[in-house]
Amino acid sequence: MKRELIAGILCVAVCCFTLGAHAETAKKGTAEYQAAGNSKMTVLKTDMGHMQANVEVLGVITGAPPNCPLHNATFRVLGSKYKGGGSSTGIGFIVWTRPDKEKIYGTMKMGGEPGKPPQGQITLVGGTGMFKGITGSVKYVHVPGLQSSQPGNFQLLNKAEIQWEIP
């Protein structure tokens, strides 16, 4: 009786873990998530209020549902941002690396207006493996108020929504 009970518990545990660990990525969908990261910037400022920054960001996706292509992915961004006259613009490239080591690529457009949190849009341009022809977009907005934990490093938290289609 004891053996049967233990075998039953193990069977249920293995089935639950297996089903949860192998959730299939949906071929098409939308999802909300958060991205948290750390960025390093090289900044060139003028005394006239203009600024150019080259940025590298490393981070992780949280809160994406298991069927989302970005579920538990890490990311790296290389970008360039210009600020002048109160508003800012920028471009960049992002690579997400999924837990299965497949990659998804995107081009970024960043922007910001005085008094509003910075925001941007990413266009999905492909990937590796099953994500080779992925298309779609991500819209994101920075959560304001985070303080730097070390000079020269900047922490970020973005709220985002992805829309995707995998051929």
NORJOWO-V953528 format. One record per helix or strand of 2 or more residues. SS is the DSSP state (H for helix, E for strand). FROM is the first residue (numbers start at 0). LEN is the number of residues. If there is no record, write none. Layout:
# NORJOWO-V953528
[[SS & FROM & LEN] [SS & FROM & LEN]]
This chain:
# NORJOWO-V953528
[[H & 1 & 20] [E & 27 & 18] [E & 50 & 12] [E & 73 & 11] [E & 86 & 11] [E & 102 & 10] [E & 118 & 9] [H & 128 & 3] [E & 134 & 8] [E & 152 & 13]]
